[in-house]
Amino acid sequence: MCFNYIESFVVRNCTWTIKAPMGNSVNMTFSHFEMEDHYGTGNCSYDFLEVTEAGERPLWRGCGEEVPATISSSEDTVRVRF
């Protein structure tokens, strides 16, 4: 986990695990999303938010200002990485 990342921003990976009750899935819905998109290319090579299932299967990766569609897992655990 990462706390106070804005105050001491350096290159680091912050990871959060979200776990639903066994047999359920995780659905993530964003009402707002804003993350720097270097050069406006959408390739998210610097700052990005990434959501993967426990087995590291990618569900979504993004940057910029476009609010993603609902992200749904097929498992009960996802990892969110910044």
Backbone torsions as a table, in degrees:
resi	resn	phi	psi	omega
1	MET	NA	156.3	177.3
2	CYS	-126.4	130.3	175.7
3	PHE	-121.3	149.8	177.8
4	ASN	56.0	34.7	-175.9
5	TYR	-66.1	-27.0	-179.1
6	ILE	-70.8	-38.4	-178.8
7	GLU	-68.3	-32.5	-176.9
8	SER	-131.7	54.0	-173.2
9	PHE	-68.9	117.7	171.2
10	VAL	-137.6	167.3	179.0
11	VAL	-65.4	120.3	177.8
12	ARG	-158.0	161.9	175.2
13	ASN	-106.1	120.8	176.0
14	CYS	-105.5	127.6	-176.8
15	THR	-128.6	134.0	175.4
16	TRP	-123.0	140.8	176.3
17	THR	-107.1	129.1	177.1
18	ILE	-114.0	123.9	-175.9
19	LYS	-124.2	124.9	175.3
20	ALA	-92.4	165.6	175.2
21	PRO	-57.4	148.0	-177.8
22	MET	-52.7	134.9	179.1
23	GLY	89.7	-5.5	178.3
24	ASN	-104.6	174.2	177.4
25	SER	-119.6	172.5	178.7
26	VAL	-110.6	130.2	174.6
27	ASN	-120.1	125.2	179.5
28	MET	-114.4	127.0	178.2
29	THR	-124.7	130.8	-180.0
30	PHE	-105.6	133.6	173.4
31	SER	-92.4	-21.6	179.7
32	HIS	-151.6	142.3	177.0
33	PHE	-145.1	128.4	178.3
34	GLU	-151.0	113.1	179.0
35	MET	-143.8	138.4	-175.9
36	GLU	-53.7	132.8	175.7
37	ASP	-115.0	93.8	-177.8
38	HIS	-57.2	128.5	177.1
39	TYR	69.3	2.4	177.2
40	GLY	65.0	23.6	-176.3
41	THR	-90.3	-19.5	-178.3
42	GLY	78.0	7.1	179.9
43	ASN	-86.0	-8.1	171.9
44	CYS	52.9	46.1	-176.1
45	SER	-78.5	-17.3	-179.9
46	TYR	-109.8	-80.2	179.6
47	ASP	-94.6	133.7	178.2
48	PHE	-160.2	162.9	171.4
49	LEU	-117.1	131.8	-176.5
50	GLU	-128.4	135.9	177.7
51	VAL	-119.8	125.1	178.7
52	THR	-130.2	156.1	171.7
53	GLU	-80.4	169.3	-174.3
54	ALA	-53.2	-36.1	179.5
55	GLY	-80.6	14.8	-179.8
56	GLU	70.2	15.6	174.9
57	ARG	-71.1	120.1	-176.9
58	PRO	-68.0	133.8	174.8
59	LEU	-104.9	-37.5	-178.9
60	TRP	-166.1	147.9	173.8
61	ARG	-145.1	132.5	-177.4
62	GLY	-158.0	166.9	174.8
63	CYS	-154.6	-178.5	-180.0
64	GLY	88.0	-150.1	-174.7
65	GLU	-122.6	2.4	-179.1
66	GLU	-79.6	122.8	179.0
67	VAL	-71.4	124.3	-178.7
68	PRO	-72.3	157.3	171.2
69	ALA	-65.1	165.8	178.5
70	THR	-55.1	132.1	179.2
71	ILE	-98.5	120.6	-177.0
72	SER	-121.1	134.6	178.7
73	SER	-97.5	162.5	172.4
74	SER	-101.1	-2.2	-179.5
75	GLU	-120.5	174.4	-179.0
76	ASP	-89.7	-0.6	-178.2
77	THR	-133.2	134.0	172.6
78	VAL	-130.5	157.6	174.6
79	ARG	-117.0	137.5	177.8
80	VAL	-115.3	125.9	-176.6
81	ARG	-126.0	134.0	175.1
82	PHE	-115.9	NA	NA
